[in-house]
């Protein structure tokens, strides 16, 4: 006990000149907190505008209408994941009578819900169940032309697995004779991009985050599968791509009690429980073009995790703070200057950057937190947006020239905050969500001058009775939406 008191006294003396008020950072972007009826067990998904949330609680799947509070039961026992265009829902079976454990359910959707019979239950004629592999952590990419790509993790082989499916005339058909296994045993928590062309995953060998691109000709017999396109020097939980694919959002776990550190990566573990205050989770956005990191939350106690991008660039994530129920939080991206990893690293060679950032992280933990530190590497990403004034004070008190150099590197790495374009026009917003994601390849939605030439073709497709030809694919527009679309085209 005397040794502990002596240590605290020495720490206070060493860092007495540091302004600890600089440690206080509030999560200022929160716009709404929604508490569901059940307690979410794992990751969730949402419709593009954020009205509907799909989540698992007590081995049952639900869809919440956050506008009314209504919750409806969905098929399956885990991981209800819709496609971004709202035409397909996937889920996993587990201990479901008559269903193989870890088999994959695929169902067409209408108005962000499954097709139901007169009793309100799933119309079983619309259900397709794929039992070819043991699927978990699945996600869905929208390829266009009624095709969808499902990425999963096979817990038996410890490999990632993908398969493409066709949704046509309300029927789901697998493409190809069998699943494609991706030959990398060290990847966990995979998440596919919205267009089905990339994935983000945790590399458990290095405890880093990796983004891969699917190779051209993926379904040939010469499959290797993936090209690495980006690697982040910190671990992350299940990430999510923005709608344009230019950003990824993820949470990072810091084990703050070294006596409760798990073997392996903390990110693979189940969500936290406040009966065990061993961890803190925070959310960050990585801009792939500027190579910059923006913190969304900066908890020192509590957990924010499993973030999901909405179409306007804002976020929903799960949030659990002491004394509060686990809730879904809607948040804007904080308006702060992000910092570029590449620019900061350019001042160093080899692994020097990583080691000095770890030093800075350890100094920050001693002054700004009561963590004893398990050196999981997660806190390093928090240093990317440390106030420079605080950084310089820590460097001065520690008398470490390398840390002082890191402060300067972080300062020089600041870039202008990327602007987020929010579509205010309700008709353009409707077109973007319901039509553009599947038809961008053959209709120039982003060029109003060229789009005017497609007026007759578009009107013919949105009024068609053929679901294979009609726009949007697998769905339909209301009479008012058709009239609004027509008026918009005539205005071009």
Secondary structure, 3 states (H helix, E strand, C coil): CHHHHHHHHHHHHHCCCCCHHHHCCCCCCEEEEECCCCCCCCCCEECCCCCEEEEEECCEEEEEECCCCCEEEECCCEEEEECCCCCEEEEECCCCCCCCCCCEEEEEEECCEECECCCCCECHHHEEEECCCCEEEEEEEEEECCEEEEEEEECCCCEEEEEEEEEECCEEEEEEEEEEEECCCCEEEEEECCCCCEEEEEECCCCEEEEEEECCCCCCCCCCCEEEEEEECCCCCCCEECCCCCEEEEEEEEECCHHHCCCCCHHHCCCCCCCCCCEEEEEEEEECCCCEEEECCCCCCCEEEEEEECCCCCEEEEEECCCCCCEEEEECCCCCCCEEHHHHHCCCCCCHHHHHHHHHHHHHHHHHCCCCCCCCCCHHHHHCCCCHHHHHHHHHHHCCHHHHHHHHHHHHCECCCCCCCCCCCHHHHHHHHHHHHHHCCCCCCCCHHHHHHHHHHHHHHHCCCCCCCCCCCCCCCCHHHHHHHHHHHHHC
